[in-house]
Amino acid sequence: MLFTSIIVPAFNAEKTLAETLTSLQAQTCAEFEVIVVDDGSTDSTAAVAARFCNDPRFRVVHQKNRGLAGARNTGIACAQGGVVAFCDADDLWEPEKLARHLCHLAASPQVGISYAGSAFMSEDGALTGQAQRPRLQKIDAKHIFKRNPIGNGSAAVIRRAVLDEIAFRPQSETERDWFFDETFRQSEDIECWLRIALTTNWAFEGIPGLLTRYRVHSGGLSAATDRQLAAWERMVRKLARINPQFFAQQENAARAYQLRYLNRRAISGLDSRRSVQLAKAWLACSLRPLWEEPLKSVTTLAATALLALTGPRVLRRTMDLAARRSRTEVPS
């Protein structure tokens, strides 16, 4: 079985870190190390992490705050495993997650990035009934650009060889290589995945099941859409230099998908004005989401209209009712 380094970036995560590390400790595959990167926390994150160091598989690395990408890069630099995985400090892994991904990688030498679906949980850890069930096979750069099937930073399990192939070192960096671009504080995941897809021959492939529990934070959902869109656009400008033809062909459709995603975030934040703006923006950009994913697109537009016409109270009651009726089978 391949030895794995699980990297846990942690910044002021005292409320959730113990639960996260407990879920990693409970993995059915025991051949791993956990590297908690305390990214300049000012709360008791370091003390929480230190309690787990009685288990020799766990260790803590401290650094000044460098952001999520910087914490991951530090963890990768310290990693000893031939496989690297990430689990954010507020997410959870199901007990069989690591074992199943390692079996997948062992049986599929062409696969460099293994991932699976994620169940969503609220800030207090309760399952919401919603989930991300991504496409699992025949993934290429177009799918990653438009839909990012990996979905979140706690889902991917990656061969170290993949990361070594995309490593770079900016002139300002004197300590270690970068794998994730630390100049991004948002969109750092999709930037890395798309860079892998555009510059290497490694395959992306998923396995069935909801193997990660992803915590959804309600605060600032709509306020973050401007920043998230700006980061996404900067990612496009950066990577377009690698393959201009790819971006010329795919950019409009991918932007429409990104705007639709942000439209849904604005709806979740009950921001009527912003959700209407984003709905108009993705429809003007490309209609491909409408005919490629009609149900999700029409649902998004209907929720936008309901929020605009009836206000947040009616939409919230509607969303709560829909969640209760579909606790076990709601698509992302």
C-alpha positions as a printed Julia matrix, in Angstrom:
332×3 Matrix{Float64}:
   0.0    0.0     0.0
   1.34   3.44   -0.94
   2.45   5.57    2.01
   0.47   8.81    2.19
   1.12  12.25    3.61
  -2.12  13.97    4.63
  -1.68  17.73    4.87
  -4.03  19.74    7.08
  -3.72  23.52    6.63
  -5.01  25.15    9.81
  -5.6   28.83   10.51
  -7.58  29.72   13.64
  -9.34  26.36   13.44
  -9.64  25.57   17.15
 -13.38  24.85   16.91
 -13.2   22.16   14.23
  -9.62  20.86   14.07
  -9.99  18.11   16.68
 -12.95  16.59   14.83
 -11.03  16.76   11.55
  -7.94  15.05   12.99
 -10.06  12.42   14.71
 -11.6   11.51   11.36
  -8.11  11.07    9.91
  -6.98   9.0    12.86
  -9.95   6.7    12.21
  -8.88   5.79    8.67
  -9.04   2.06    7.98
  -5.67   2.31    6.21
  -3.08   3.03    8.89
  -0.04   3.71    6.69
   0.02   7.49    6.65
   1.41  10.61    8.26
  -0.58  13.74    9.1
   1.16  17.09    8.82
  -0.81  19.9    10.44
   0.46  23.25    9.15
  -0.37  25.92   11.7
  -0.58  28.92    9.39
   0.07  31.68   11.91
  -2.98  31.0    14.06
  -3.74  33.36   16.93
  -6.14  31.02   18.77
  -5.52  27.59   20.33
  -5.13  25.75   17.0
  -1.53  24.8    17.8
  -2.5   23.38   21.2
  -5.35  21.35   19.69
  -3.01  19.9    17.07
  -0.33  19.13   19.64
  -2.73  16.86   21.56
  -2.71  14.47   18.6
   1.07  14.2    18.5
   0.95  11.36   21.01
   0.19   9.42   17.84
   3.59   9.2    16.1
   1.91   9.58   12.72
   0.96  13.17   13.57
   3.2   16.24   13.61
   2.74  20.0    13.57
   4.62  22.55   11.5
   4.36  26.23   12.42
   4.76  29.17   10.04
   3.81  32.79    9.67
   0.54  33.22    7.83
   0.93  32.46    4.12
  -2.65  31.52    3.27
  -4.15  28.19    2.25
  -1.88  27.69   -0.77
   1.19  28.55    1.3
   0.21  26.13    4.05
  -0.29  23.34    1.53
   3.07  24.07   -0.07
   4.8   23.9     3.3
   3.1   20.59    4.01
   4.15  19.18    0.65
   7.74  20.26    1.3
   7.68  18.3     4.58
   5.84  15.27    3.17
   7.51  11.87    3.04
   4.78   9.98    1.2
   4.6    8.93   -2.42
   0.97  10.06   -2.27
  -0.17  13.45   -0.95
  -3.69  14.26    0.22
  -5.28  17.34    1.7
  -7.97  17.81    4.32
  -8.98  21.3     5.34
  -9.2   21.85    9.08
 -13.0   22.1     9.11
 -13.77  19.09    6.89
 -14.01  15.36    7.66
 -13.01  12.15    5.94
 -15.1    8.99    6.0
 -13.1    6.09    7.54
 -12.6    4.22    4.25
 -11.62   7.25    2.14
  -7.85   6.83    2.11
  -7.91   3.06    1.59
 -10.25   3.34   -1.36
  -8.2    6.03   -3.08
  -4.98   4.09   -2.59
  -6.57   0.99   -4.12
  -7.7    3.14   -7.03
  -4.21   4.55   -7.62
  -2.57   1.15   -7.28
  -4.89  -0.33   -9.89
  -4.67   2.66  -12.27
  -1.06   3.74  -12.9
  -2.14   6.39  -15.41
  -4.27   8.18  -12.79
  -2.44  10.92  -10.97
  -5.37  12.57   -9.17
  -8.05  10.45   -7.5
 -11.13  12.07   -5.99
 -14.69  11.3    -4.88
 -17.93  13.07   -4.05
 -18.61  15.05   -0.91
 -21.55  15.31    1.47
 -22.28  18.83    2.67
 -22.62  19.66    6.35
 -23.62  22.84    8.1
 -21.36  24.94   10.3
 -22.44  22.9    13.33
 -21.54  19.62   11.59
 -25.05  18.41   10.7
 -25.46  16.82    7.28
 -27.61  19.06    5.09
 -28.81  16.33    2.73
 -26.99  18.01   -0.14
 -23.96  16.55   -1.86
 -21.58  16.99   -4.72
 -21.69  13.97   -7.02
 -19.17  14.81   -9.71
 -18.39  13.23  -13.02
 -15.91  10.42  -12.35
 -14.46   9.31  -15.68
 -13.26  10.69  -19.02
 -12.18  13.94  -17.42
 -10.17  16.36  -19.51
  -9.1   19.99  -19.18
 -12.48  21.19  -20.52
 -14.36  19.42  -17.7
 -11.97  20.76  -15.07
 -12.24  24.32  -16.41
 -16.03  24.3   -16.58
 -17.08  22.15  -13.64
 -14.04  21.34  -11.43
 -15.15  17.77  -10.6
 -12.76  17.57   -7.63
 -15.02  20.14   -6.02
 -13.15  21.06   -2.84
  -9.68  20.93   -1.36
 -10.38  17.98    0.91
 -11.37  15.58   -1.87
  -8.18  15.0    -3.88
  -5.56  12.29   -3.3
  -2.56  12.9    -5.56
   0.61  11.08   -6.53
   3.68  13.01   -5.38
   5.09  12.63   -8.9
   2.27  14.84  -10.23
   3.15  17.64   -7.82
   6.86  17.34   -8.56
   6.08  17.76  -12.26
   4.33  21.11  -11.76
   6.66  22.53   -9.07
   8.06  26.01   -9.61
   9.99  28.53   -7.55
   9.36  32.27   -7.88
  12.36  34.58   -7.61
  11.06  35.87   -4.29
  11.0   32.37   -2.76
  14.14  31.25   -0.93
  12.86  28.3     1.14
  10.95  25.81   -1.01
   9.12  25.13   -4.25
   5.53  26.15   -4.91
   2.93  23.71   -6.17
  -0.12  25.84   -5.44
   0.27  29.49   -6.45
   0.53  31.46   -3.22
  -0.41  34.72   -4.91
  -3.99  33.36   -5.02
  -6.14  33.54   -1.89
  -9.12  32.19   -3.83
  -9.28  29.87   -6.86
  -5.97  28.29   -5.82
  -7.46  24.8    -6.22
  -8.81  25.17   -9.75
  -5.62  26.99  -10.81
  -3.55  23.99   -9.7
  -5.86  21.33  -11.15
  -6.13  23.09  -14.51
  -2.37  23.65  -14.66
  -1.88  19.91  -14.12
  -4.39  19.11  -16.86
  -2.79  21.52  -19.34
   0.88  20.7   -18.71
   1.06  16.99  -17.79
  -0.26  13.68  -19.08
  -1.64  12.49  -15.73
  -5.29  11.45  -15.68
  -7.96  12.74  -13.31
 -10.44  10.06  -12.24
 -12.99   9.74   -9.47
 -14.35   6.82   -7.48
 -17.96   6.34   -6.35
 -19.21   7.48   -2.99
 -19.38  10.53   -0.77
 -16.05  10.15    1.04
 -15.56  13.71    2.3
 -17.8   15.77    4.55
 -17.46  19.36    3.4
 -18.46  22.13    5.79
 -20.47  24.95    4.22
 -20.11  28.31    5.92
 -23.05  30.67    5.55
 -21.31  33.9     6.44
 -20.43  36.22    3.57
 -21.71  34.0     0.76
 -22.87  36.81   -1.47
 -20.18  39.25   -0.39
 -17.49  36.82   -1.53
 -18.76  36.53   -5.11
 -16.92  39.63   -6.34
 -13.62  38.47   -4.89
 -14.12  34.93   -6.15
 -14.91  36.11   -9.67
 -11.86  38.39   -9.67
  -9.62  35.49   -8.61
 -11.11  33.24  -11.28
 -10.52  35.85  -13.96
  -6.92  36.27  -12.83
  -6.48  32.5   -13.03
  -7.72  32.59  -16.62
  -5.32  35.38  -17.54
  -2.4   33.5   -16.0
  -3.06  30.09  -17.56
  -4.13  31.42  -20.97
  -0.45  31.98  -21.68
   0.1   28.2   -21.48
  -2.46  27.28  -24.14
  -4.1   30.28  -25.83
  -6.09  28.12  -28.25
  -7.7   26.12  -25.43
  -8.85  29.25  -23.66
 -10.1   30.87  -26.85
 -12.36  27.86  -27.4
 -13.48  27.18  -23.82
 -13.39  30.46  -21.91
 -16.91  31.76  -22.56
 -18.62  28.52  -21.56
 -16.41  28.11  -18.5
 -17.11  31.69  -17.44
 -20.85  31.04  -17.75
 -20.5   28.03  -15.44
 -18.48  30.07  -12.96
 -21.05  32.86  -12.99
 -23.86  30.33  -12.52
 -22.01  28.9    -9.52
 -21.67  32.39   -8.06
 -25.35  32.98   -8.85
 -26.16  30.01   -6.63
 -23.91  31.36   -3.86
 -25.73  34.68   -3.99
 -29.04  32.81   -3.74
 -27.76  30.92   -0.68
 -26.77  34.27    0.79
 -30.31  35.58    0.05
 -28.85  38.5    -1.9
 -31.54  39.27   -4.47
 -29.76  42.11   -6.27
 -26.52  40.17   -6.71
 -28.25  36.96   -7.75
 -30.16  38.78  -10.51
 -26.94  40.42  -11.72
 -25.15  37.08  -11.89
 -28.06  35.31  -13.59
 -28.08  37.94  -16.33
 -24.3   37.72  -16.62
 -24.06  33.96  -17.17
 -26.96  33.93  -19.62
 -25.3   36.7   -21.62
 -21.97  34.91  -21.56
 -23.08  31.5   -22.88
 -26.23  29.38  -23.01
 -24.28  26.12  -22.82
 -25.12  25.53  -19.13
 -28.81  25.62  -20.12
 -28.58  22.77  -22.61
 -25.71  20.85  -20.97
 -27.24  20.94  -17.47
 -30.84  22.06  -17.95
 -32.22  20.99  -14.57
 -29.58  22.76  -12.51
 -29.68  25.84  -14.73
 -33.47  26.18  -14.69
 -33.55  25.59  -10.92
 -30.99  28.36  -10.47
 -33.02  30.78  -12.58
 -36.25  29.84  -10.8
 -34.68  30.42   -7.39
 -33.31  33.77   -8.59
 -36.78  34.82   -9.74
 -38.43  33.59   -6.53
 -35.95  35.53   -4.4
 -36.44  38.69   -6.46
 -40.24  38.49   -6.5
 -41.07  37.24   -3.01
 -38.05  38.11   -0.89
 -35.73  36.03    1.29
 -38.3   34.63    3.76
 -40.27  32.71    1.14
 -37.14  31.41   -0.58
 -35.62  30.31    2.74
 -38.78  28.35    3.64
 -38.77  26.79    0.18
 -35.11  25.8     0.46
 -35.59  24.35    3.94
 -38.58  22.3     2.76
 -36.67  20.99   -0.24
 -33.72  20.01    1.96
 -35.95  18.12    4.4
 -37.58  16.2     1.56
 -34.31  15.16   -0.01
 -31.92  14.5     2.85
 -30.31  11.56    1.13
 -30.42  12.39   -2.57
 -29.86  15.99   -3.54
 -27.42  16.76   -6.36
 -24.82  19.48   -5.99
